Amino acid sequence: MFPYECNRTPAQVLVIQGFLACRKHHDRLLLMVRMMSRSGFPCFKQGERAVKALEKRFQLHLTEVQCVQVGVWAQRAQTGRDGGARGQGVFAWR
């Protein structure tokens, strides 16, 4: 059992594991988004700004444990538990 599995639903554990797996391959994912940013598709119209925003979401300056803690806080804020403010995306990994 991983530390982030305590008191979590199976769905929450899967989301956390998925985020951490994506984080390990951030360089490949960012390269793919960077290439697509020149495609002209509407979802990539922000160009390099979208790439920088995605890179920021990976929180590379934090350890895995810190990422999970920050992500859990953001999720609680979204659901209104613990007195958090609503409206900050469920997975707003700041």
C-alpha positions in Angstrom: 0.0 0.0 0.0 1.3 3.4 -1.0 1.0 6.3 1.5 -1.5 8.1 -0.7 -3.9 5.1 -0.7 -4.9 5.7 3.0 -8.5 7.0 3.3 -8.9 7.3 -0.5 -11.5 5.9 -2.8 -10.3 3.5 -5.6 -11.0 6.3 -8.1 -8.9 8.8 -6.2 -6.0 6.3 -6.0 -6.2 5.7 -9.8 -6.2 9.4 -10.5 -3.2 9.9 -8.3 -1.3 7.0 -9.8 -2.1 8.2 -13.3 -0.9 11.7 -12.6 2.4 10.4 -11.1 2.9 8.1 -14.1 2.3 11.0 -16.5 4.7 13.1 -14.5 7.5 10.6 -15.0 7.1 11.0 -18.8 6.5 14.7 -18.7 9.3 15.4 -21.3 7.7 13.2 -23.9 4.2 14.6 -23.2 5.4 18.1 -23.4 7.2 17.4 -26.7 4.0 15.9 -28.2 2.0 19.0 -27.1 4.7 21.3 -28.4 4.5 19.7 -31.8 0.7 19.8 -31.8 0.7 23.5 -30.8 1.7 24.3 -34.4 -1.0 22.1 -35.9 -3.7 24.8 -36.1 -6.2 22.8 -34.1 -8.4 25.0 -31.9 -7.5 23.2 -28.7 -3.8 24.1 -29.3 -4.4 27.7 -30.4 -2.6 29.1 -27.3 0.7 27.7 -28.7 3.7 27.9 -26.4 1.5 29.3 -23.6 -0.4 26.0 -23.5 2.9 24.1 -23.3 4.1 26.2 -20.4 0.8 25.8 -18.6 0.9 22.0 -18.9 4.5 22.0 -17.7 3.5 24.0 -14.7 0.8 21.5 -13.8 3.4 18.7 -13.5 4.8 20.5 -10.5 8.3 19.2 -11.2 9.9 21.1 -8.4 7.9 19.0 -5.8 8.5 15.5 -4.7 5.8 12.8 -5.4 4.5 13.0 -1.9 4.3 16.8 -2.0 2.4 16.6 -5.4 -0.1 14.2 -3.8 -0.6 16.5 -0.8 -1.1 19.6 -3.0 -3.5 17.7 -5.3 -5.6 16.4 -2.4 -5.9 19.9 -1.1 -7.1 21.1 -4.5 -9.6 18.3 -4.7 -11.0 19.2 -1.3 -11.3 22.8 -2.3 -13.3 21.8 -5.3 -15.7 19.7 -3.4 -16.1 22.3 -0.6 -14.8 20.0 2.1 -12.5 21.5 4.7 -13.8 25.0 4.1 -12.0 25.3 0.8 -13.1 27.6 -2.0 -15.0 26.2 -4.9 -14.2 26.6 -8.6 -10.6 25.6 -8.7 -10.4 22.5 -11.0 -10.5 19.2 -9.2 -6.9 18.4 -10.3 -5.5 21.9 -10.1 -2.0 20.7 -9.1 -0.5 24.0 -8.0 
